[in-house]
């Protein structure tokens, strides 16, 4: 890499560097007008010092290769971590680098890599990002900046990155509301540890082996035996896209479902999500898969036919062609 001729390199004179050059010019002016050899010597030493600092900082930004940018579970309006993996060809070299990530509609705090850590060539930096909206988010570029060693010049080397990250809906705090609003807890008693206690109405996900046939015959609707010490082991969520129109209410419902998924995960419960749309019913299992499904959903109620078709086509394209590499 020819760093000085690289168009991705940006050089910026820092305030300290500006003051240093002003002092250098002033000493040079007095040296020329007075003919003082001591001033000539000081001018030469200061100029050499400036050039050497540029040569050292040139090496501080060389020899780094971007390996991968990995996403975790990144939520809208919540600070999350984006893992940046670099390869250092000279791990013993002191660098003093700031790593900046340019993420669409998000604020990303820079990371720092000092270098000089020994034989370890693989570098893992975690940058904290706070996106504003859910959905696919484009990474524009990764920039490495350094002012090493003396801070006269800031050198920034830009790495163009073609990658998209999926931002999950904000996990709005919510209380479990039973079977209302698309939340259904289901129960699986542990054999040998519980005994029959009573009966309750049938819920989605209940095993047929626990049907209380006598009570079912009396009431005309399915009832399930309950057991002592029975605890909810899972949560099934429902979302009917045909019943929602685009807007704040739909986004609020996605955030509420996202919060329910987070609550189930913290309680170490199984979670599943059933999405009803004009294409049919799709089932998703596991917190991560459910979150990613919610992040890509578009309301289908109250949309004109042309706009509805466009939203469906864009969602299908995102699922196929814009998947994270």
C-alpha positions in Angstrom: 0.0 0.0 0.0 1.4 3.3 -1.1 0.0 5.3 1.8 0.8 8.8 0.6 -0.8 8.4 -2.8 -3.8 6.5 -1.6 -7.0 8.4 -2.3 -8.6 6.8 0.8 -6.0 8.7 3.0 -7.0 12.0 4.6 -4.4 14.2 6.3 -5.6 16.8 8.8 -3.5 19.4 10.6 -4.3 19.4 14.3 -4.3 22.5 16.5 -1.1 21.4 18.1 0.4 20.9 14.6 -0.7 24.3 13.5 0.9 25.9 16.5 4.1 24.0 15.9 4.3 25.1 12.2 3.6 28.7 13.2 6.5 28.5 15.7 8.7 26.8 13.0 7.9 29.6 10.5 8.6 32.3 13.1 12.0 30.8 14.0 12.9 30.5 10.3 11.9 34.1 9.7 14.2 35.4 12.5 17.0 33.0 11.3 16.9 34.4 7.8 16.8 38.0 8.9 19.3 37.8 11.7 21.7 35.2 10.2 22.0 33.6 13.6 23.4 30.1 13.3 21.7 29.0 16.5 18.3 29.8 15.1 19.2 28.0 11.9 20.1 24.9 14.0 16.9 25.1 16.0 14.9 25.5 12.8 16.6 22.5 11.2 16.0 20.3 14.3 12.3 21.3 14.5 11.8 20.6 10.8 13.5 17.2 11.2 11.4 16.5 14.2 8.2 17.2 12.2 9.3 15.0 9.3 10.3 12.1 11.6 6.9 12.2 13.3 5.2 12.0 10.0 7.3 8.9 9.0 6.5 7.2 12.3 2.8 7.9 12.1 2.9 6.6 8.5 4.0 3.2 9.8 1.4 3.4 12.6 -1.5 3.1 10.1 0.1 0.5 7.8 -0.2 -3.3 8.0 -3.8 -3.5 9.1 -6.4 -5.6 7.3 -10.2 -5.8 7.9 -11.3 -9.4 8.4 -14.9 -9.1 9.3 -17.6 -7.0 10.9 -20.0 -9.1 13.0 -23.3 -8.0 14.5 -24.9 -9.2 17.7 -28.4 -8.5 18.7 -28.6 -4.8 18.0 -31.9 -3.1 19.0 -33.3 0.3 17.9 -32.7 3.1 20.4 -30.5 0.8 22.6 -26.7 0.8 22.7 -25.4 -2.5 21.3 -22.1 -4.0 20.3 -20.7 -4.4 16.8 -17.6 -6.6 16.6 -14.8 -5.5 14.3 -12.1 -8.0 13.6 -8.7 -6.8 12.2 -5.5 -8.5 11.3 -2.3 -6.8 12.4 0.7 -7.8 10.3 3.0 -6.1 12.9 1.5 -6.8 16.3 4.6 -5.3 18.2 4.2 -2.0 16.5 2.7 0.8 18.6 -0.2 2.4 16.7 -2.6 4.5 18.8 -5.5 4.0 16.4 -9.1 5.2 16.7 -11.5 3.0 14.8 -14.6 4.8 13.5 -17.6 3.0 11.9 -20.0 5.0 9.7 -23.4 3.4 10.1 -26.6 4.6 8.5 -29.0 6.4 10.9 -27.0 5.4 13.9 -24.4 6.9 16.3 -21.3 4.7 16.8 -18.8 5.3 19.5 -15.2 4.9 18.3 -13.0 2.1 19.5 -9.3 2.3 20.3 -6.4 0.0 19.4 -3.0 0.9 21.0 -0.9 -1.9 19.3 2.4 -3.2 20.7 0.6 -6.2 22.3 3.0 -9.0 21.2 2.4 -12.0 19.0 -1.4 -11.9 18.8 -2.2 -10.8 15.2 -6.0 -11.1 15.4 -7.7 -8.0 16.9 -11.3 -7.9 18.2 -12.8 -4.5 18.8 -16.3 -3.9 20.1 -17.9 -0.6 18.9 -21.0 0.6 20.7 -23.8 1.6 18.3 -27.2 3.1 18.9 -29.4 2.9 15.8 -32.6 5.0 15.6 -34.8 2.7 13.5 -35.4 -1.1 13.0 -34.7 -2.8 9.8 -31.7 -3.1 7.4 -28.9 -0.6 8.1 -26.1 0.0 5.7 -22.4 0.3 6.8 -20.8 3.0 4.7 -17.2 2.8 5.7 -14.7 1.9 8.4 -12.1 4.6 9.2 -8.8 4.2 11.0 -7.4 7.4 12.5 -4.1 8.1 14.3 -2.3 11.1 15.8 0.7 9.0 16.9 3.3 9.9 18.0 3.1 13.6 18.7 -0.3 14.7 17.5 0.9 17.1 14.8 -1.1 15.5 12.0 -4.2 13.2 12.1 -4.0 10.5 9.4 -7.3 8.8 8.5 -7.4 5.8 6.3 -10.9 4.9 4.9 -12.0 1.4 4.2 -15.1 1.1 2.1 -17.4 -1.6 3.4 -20.4 -3.1 1.6 -22.4 -4.7 4.4 -25.8 -4.5 5.9 -26.8 -5.1 9.6 -30.3 -5.9 10.8 -31.5 -3.7 13.6 -34.1 -5.4 15.8 -37.2 -3.7 17.2 -36.8 -1.8 20.5 -37.6 -4.2 23.4 -40.3 -2.2 25.0 -40.9 -3.2 28.7 -44.2 -5.1 29.0 -45.9 -7.4 31.4 -47.2 -10.8 30.5 -50.8 -10.5 29.5 -51.9 -14.1 29.1 -53.7 -14.8 25.9 -54.5 -11.2 25.1 -52.8 -9.2 22.3 -51.0 -12.2 20.8 -49.3 -13.7 23.9 -50.0 -17.3 24.9 -47.9 -18.9 27.7 -47.9 -22.7 27.5 -47.2 -25.2 30.2 -45.4 -28.6 30.3 -45.5 -30.3 33.7 -42.6 -32.5 34.8 -43.7 -36.1 35.2 -43.1 -37.5 38.7 -42.8 -34.1 40.3 -46.4 -32.8 40.1 -49.9 -34.1 40.8 -53.3 -33.1 39.3 -54.7 -30.0 40.9 -57.6 -28.9 38.8 -58.5 -27.8 35.3 -58.3 -24.7 33.1 -59.4 -23.8 29.5 -57.2 -25.1 26.7 -54.4 -22.9 25.4 -52.4 -23.1 22.2 -49.4 -25.4 22.7 -51.0 -27.6 25.4 -50.3 -31.3 24.9 -53.4 -33.4 24.1 -52.4 -36.0 26.6 -53.4 -33.5 29.4 -57.0 -33.0 28.2 -59.5 -33.2 31.0 -62.1 -35.2 29.1 -64.8 -35.1 31.7 -64.7 -31.3 32.1 -64.4 -31.0 28.3 -67.7 -33.0 27.9 -69.4 -30.9 30.5 -68.4 -27.5 29.1 -68.4 -28.4 25.4 -64.9 -26.8 24.9 -61.5 -28.3 25.6 -60.1 -28.1 29.1 -56.7 -29.1 30.4 -55.7 -30.7 33.7 -53.5 -28.4 35.9 -50.8 -29.7 38.2 -49.2 -28.5 41.4 -46.0 -26.5 40.9 -46.8 -26.1 37.2 -44.6 -23.3 35.7 -44.8 -21.7 32.2 -41.9 -23.1 30.1 -42.7 -21.3 26.9 -44.3 -18.3 25.1 -46.1 -18.3 21.8 -46.5 -15.0 20.1 -49.0 -14.1 17.4 -48.8 -11.2 14.8 -51.4 -10.7 12.1 -50.0 -8.3 9.6 -53.3 -8.0 7.8 -54.8 -6.3 10.9 -52.3 -3.5 11.2 -51.7 -0.4 9.1 -48.2 1.2 8.8 -47.6 3.8 11.5 -46.7 4.3 15.1 -49.2 1.8 16.5 -47.7 -1.0 14.4 -44.2 -0.1 15.5 -45.4 0.0 19.1 -46.8 -3.5 18.7 -43.5 -4.8 17.3 -41.7 -3.2 20.2 -44.1 -4.8 22.7 -43.6 -8.3 21.1 -39.8 -7.7 21.1 -40.0 -6.9 24.8 -41.9 -10.1 25.4 -39.3 -12.1 23.6 -36.6 -10.5 25.7 -38.5 -11.3 28.9 -38.9 -14.9 27.9 -35.2 -15.2 27.1 -34.2 -13.7 30.5 -36.5 -16.3 32.2 -35.0 -19.1 30.1 -38.3 -19.9 28.5 -38.8 -21.2 25.0 -40.4 -18.7 22.6 -42.0 -19.0 19.2 -43.7 -16.5 16.9 -46.5 -17.1 14.4 -46.9 -14.4 11.7 -50.1 -14.3 9.7 -49.9 -12.5 6.3 -51.5 -12.6 2.9 -48.9 -15.2 1.9 -49.9 -17.5 4.7 -48.6 -18.4 8.2 -44.9 -18.6 9.0 -43.6 -20.0 12.3 -40.4 -18.9 13.9 -38.7 -20.5 16.9 -36.0 -19.1 19.2 -35.4 -15.5 20.4 -33.0 -14.5 17.7 -35.1 -15.9 14.8 -38.2 -14.2 16.2 -36.4 -10.9 16.6 -35.1 -11.0 13.1 -38.5 -11.8 11.7 -40.1 -8.9 13.5 -37.4 -6.5 12.3 -38.3 -7.2 8.7 -42.1 -7.1 9.0 -44.3 -4.6 7.1 -47.9 -4.0 8.0 -50.3 -5.1 5.3 -53.6 -3.6 6.5 -54.9 -0.4 5.0 -52.3 -0.3 2.2 -53.1 0.3 -1.5 -52.6 -2.8 -3.7 -49.5 -1.3 -5.5 -47.8 -0.2 -2.3 -48.6 -3.6 -0.6 -47.1 -5.5 -3.5 -44.0 -3.3 -3.3 -43.6 -3.9 0.4 -43.9 -7.6 0.0 -41.3 -7.6 -2.9 -38.9 -5.5 -0.9 -39.2 -7.8 2.1 -38.6 -10.9 0.0 -35.6 -9.2 -1.6 -34.2 -8.3 1.8 -34.6 -11.9 3.0 -32.8 -13.4 -0.1 -30.4 -10.9 -1.4 -29.5 -8.7 1.6 -28.8 -11.4 4.1 -25.7 -10.7 6.2 -22.7 -12.4 4.6 
